[in-house]
Amino acid sequence: MVLKDDYLLIVDDHDGVRRLLYEIFHTGEYGVEAVPSGEEALERIAISKPWLVLLDVRMPGMSGIDTLKELKKLAPEVPVVVLSAYTELDTTLKAKESGLVEHYVSKPFDLETIQQIVKGILVKMQQKNRGNDQTIAK
């Protein structure tokens, strides 16, 4: 697999959500890390960039949107799936309109939906990597 050394980063202040997402995505195909805050996510990203971030919008301390803004400065190429409850929908839609948010999932989320979104992003990234490999080989 192209992404064997990469990891998916889960950022959510709710322990149960973090554990659930960790269990869903910890399949052995790639690493999975989970942190409870935006600050910890940015510290981790500064050390090693993930291939994808699942990011909660509403968190104590640094909000998900503020985390996303800083994340995009550190790693603009890393896709982010924003996890947003209905009450944060306005904030999420404004961020989407500004181009900051490309993917979002409403909470409570359907497990199949979030798995399909992550799989779709992974497939796109693998295709892009294959295209880059072919360009280098020419």
C-alpha positions in Angstrom: 0.0 0.0 0.0 1.3 3.5 -0.9 0.5 4.9 2.5 2.1 2.3 4.8 4.1 4.8 6.8 1.4 7.4 7.0 -1.4 7.8 9.6 -4.9 9.0 9.9 -5.3 11.6 12.7 -8.6 11.7 14.7 -9.2 14.9 16.7 -12.2 14.9 19.0 -12.6 15.9 22.6 -15.2 13.1 23.3 -13.4 10.0 24.4 -16.1 7.7 23.1 -16.1 9.2 19.6 -12.3 9.0 19.5 -12.3 5.4 20.5 -15.1 4.4 18.1 -13.3 6.1 15.1 -10.0 4.6 16.2 -11.5 1.1 16.2 -13.2 1.6 12.9 -10.1 2.7 11.1 -7.4 0.8 12.9 -7.3 -2.0 10.3 -3.6 -2.5 9.9 -3.6 -0.8 6.4 -2.2 2.4 7.9 -1.5 3.9 11.3 -4.2 5.7 13.3 -3.7 8.2 16.1 -6.3 10.0 18.2 -5.9 13.2 20.2 -8.5 15.1 22.3 -7.6 18.7 21.3 -6.6 21.0 18.5 -3.5 22.0 20.3 -2.3 18.3 20.5 -3.2 17.8 16.9 -1.1 20.7 15.7 1.8 19.5 17.9 1.6 16.0 16.3 1.2 17.4 12.8 4.3 19.6 13.3 6.3 16.4 13.9 4.7 14.2 11.2 2.0 15.0 8.7 -0.9 12.6 8.5 -2.5 11.6 5.2 -5.9 12.5 6.5 -7.5 14.3 9.5 -10.9 13.7 11.0 -11.6 16.9 13.0 -14.4 17.8 15.4 -15.7 21.3 15.1 -16.7 22.0 18.7 -14.0 21.4 21.2 -12.9 23.2 24.4 -9.9 25.5 24.0 -9.0 25.7 20.3 -12.1 25.2 18.2 -12.0 22.8 15.2 -12.2 25.7 12.7 -9.3 27.5 14.4 -7.4 24.2 14.4 -8.2 23.7 10.7 -6.9 27.2 9.9 -3.6 26.4 11.6 -3.4 22.9 10.2 -3.7 24.3 6.7 -0.7 26.6 7.4 1.4 23.5 8.5 0.1 21.0 6.0 -2.0 22.6 3.2 -2.0 19.3 1.2 -3.6 17.2 4.0 -7.3 16.6 3.5 -9.6 17.1 6.4 -13.0 15.7 7.2 -14.9 18.0 9.6 -17.2 16.3 12.0 -20.0 18.7 12.8 -23.2 18.4 15.0 -26.3 20.0 13.6 -25.8 23.0 16.0 -22.5 23.8 14.4 -23.8 23.5 10.8 -23.8 27.3 10.2 -20.1 27.5 11.2 -19.2 24.5 9.0 -21.1 25.8 6.0 -19.4 29.2 6.3 -16.0 27.5 6.4 -17.0 25.3 3.4 -18.1 28.4 1.4 -14.7 30.0 2.2 -12.9 26.9 0.8 -11.5 25.9 4.2 -13.7 22.8 4.5 -13.9 20.3 1.6 -15.5 17.3 3.4 -17.8 17.2 6.4 -19.9 14.7 8.2 -22.8 15.6 10.4 -23.0 14.1 13.9 -24.3 11.8 14.9 -22.7 10.1 11.9 -23.4 6.9 10.1 -20.4 4.6 10.3 -20.7 3.5 6.7 -20.9 7.1 5.4 -17.7 8.1 7.2 -15.9 4.9 6.1 -16.9 5.6 2.5 -15.7 9.2 2.6 -12.3 8.1 4.1 -12.0 5.3 1.5 -12.8 7.7 -1.3 -10.1 10.1 -0.2 -7.6 7.3 0.2 -8.4 6.0 -3.4 -8.0 9.6 -4.8 -4.7 9.9 -3.0 -3.4 6.6 -4.3 -4.4 7.5 -7.8 -2.6 10.8 -7.5 0.5 9.1 -6.1 0.4 6.6 -9.0 0.2 9.5 -11.4 3.2 11.2 -9.8 5.1 7.9 -9.9 4.4 7.6 -13.7 5.4 11.2 -14.3 8.7 10.6 -12.5 9.3 7.4 -14.4 9.0 9.1 -17.8 
